[in-house]
Amino acid sequence: MPGFEIFGDEERKQVNDVLESGILMRYGFDGMRNGHWKAKEFETTFAEKMGAEYCQLVSSGTSALTTALASAGIGAGDEVIMPSFTFVASFESILALGAIPVLVNIDETLTLDPAAVEAAITSKTKCVMPVHMCGSMADLDALQAICTKHDLLLLEDACQALGGTYKGRQLGSIGDLGCFSFDFVKTITCGEGGAIITNNKQFYINSDQYQDHGHDHVGNDRGAEIHPAMGYNYRISELHAAVGVAQLGKLDAIIEIQKRNYTIVRNELATIEGVTFREVPEGGEENYSFVSFFLPNEELAKKVHKALGKGGVDANFYWYTNNWHYINGWEHLRNLKSFGNLSTDVRNQLEKLNNTDFSKSDAVMSRTISSLVKIGWTEEEVKERAAKMKAAIKSVL
Ligand SMILES: *Cc1c(COP(=O)(O)O)cnc(C)c1O
């Protein structure tokens, strides 16, 4: 999945455009920037590519999530429903606003279980935040129907699923808001960066202001701008945006190579009795960044994960215990470890985590292994890898 594998002359050229003018900031200094507006260029190109009206570039995927929530009016005491299997950014972005993360079970899509979402809705719920983990998506029609019925926002975290589609539409463009990360290990990278896309003009205007101290960005005298509401600084630098412009030009090729490599691995694993694959909702197409598969039970999954390592196959993730993408690994969250005080609302909700039944998620995650798909592999190398994986898995099953 990582765009950093193909960093090259295109990125250097874009960065040099910025270095030559010396204008490292995305706003202002119009006469000195040699006509280069890398952040704006990225936003225009990206919105068009994603089929969205608007794009706001920010400093990270995490700040994109916070900015998206803030732009939609979510704040202290509001509940946001999120999955038990995700990156820590999900709850971080919610807590940053004083809002309340409500963690619910996932299903064999490795994303939000719609039934668990519906069961978690209260009078304080404002938003449902599916996270399209490891390149594939949640059942978006089912979640959209729940959101419409209960008048909730649907915010897609597509940080790991750039380039995947659902019923012909880009992931991230289907909910009220969609967020992306361009950190160093994502499908394309800015070094650090993130983006929000939306078709809602007011959310876009709010996010534009929120990520830059509330500036209204009207006129061309930054010092004279007014501040309709309080914001924060989640701006991206022009240098980071420049890297992103070059990487965006490579996105289609990246997805194509991932699909080729994924298909070789998947076809090989599909011949093994006892191996099954994550469920992809009908009408969905993955971005092919991981091959995620199930073993019959926890014990076999652990053995297979070990055997893959011993067999010389790198980059296989057993999220259930060996990583920090599942609630099992979030001791700091479950034990309310915070440098400062948490609000009573937040504390009351987090205290429930140790007594919440996540056995449905456990039953899925304990059997799941995700195998990273790299883009630097030649066809020969992928075939060799697939054969090694098969041998390692067969040695256990
Ligand atoms: C990477 C990631 C983020 C956060 O992105 P950063 O740019 O690293 O802040 C959020 N959600 C998911 C699912 C991610 O994988």
The ligand as a Tripos MOL2 file, in Angstrom:
@<TRIPOS>MOLECULE
LIG
   15    15     1     0     0
SMALL
NO_CHARGES

@<TRIPOS>ATOM
      1 C1         -3.6820    6.3700    9.3580 C.3       1 LIG1
      2 C2         -5.0730    6.3880    9.8310 C.ar      1 LIG1
      3 C3         -5.6540    7.5160   10.4240 C.ar      1 LIG1
      4 C4         -4.8980    8.7350   10.8380 C.3       1 LIG1
      5 O1         -4.0150    9.2360    9.9700 O.3       1 LIG1
      6 P1         -2.7270   10.0970   10.3910 P.3       1 LIG1
      7 O2         -2.4940   10.8450    9.1220 O.co2     1 LIG1
      8 O3         -1.6320    9.1520   10.7170 O.co2     1 LIG1
      9 O4         -3.1160   10.9910   11.5010 O.co2     1 LIG1
     10 C5         -6.9990    7.4710   10.7660 C.ar      1 LIG1
     11 N1         -7.7370    6.3800   10.5320 N.ar      1 LIG1
     12 C6         -7.2150    5.2790    9.9820 C.ar      1 LIG1
     13 C7         -8.0900    4.1020    9.7320 C.3       1 LIG1
     14 C8         -5.8660    5.2360    9.6230 C.ar      1 LIG1
     15 O5         -5.3530    4.1140    9.1290 O.3       1 LIG1
@<TRIPOS>BOND
     1     1     2 1
     2     2     3 ar
     3     2    14 ar
     4     3     4 1
     5     3    10 ar
     6     4     5 1
     7     5     6 1
     8     6     7 2
     9     6     8 1
    10     6     9 1
    11    10    11 ar
    12    11    12 ar
    13    12    13 1
    14    12    14 ar
    15    14    15 1
@<TRIPOS>SUBSTRUCTURE
     1 LIG1         1 GROUP 0 **** ****
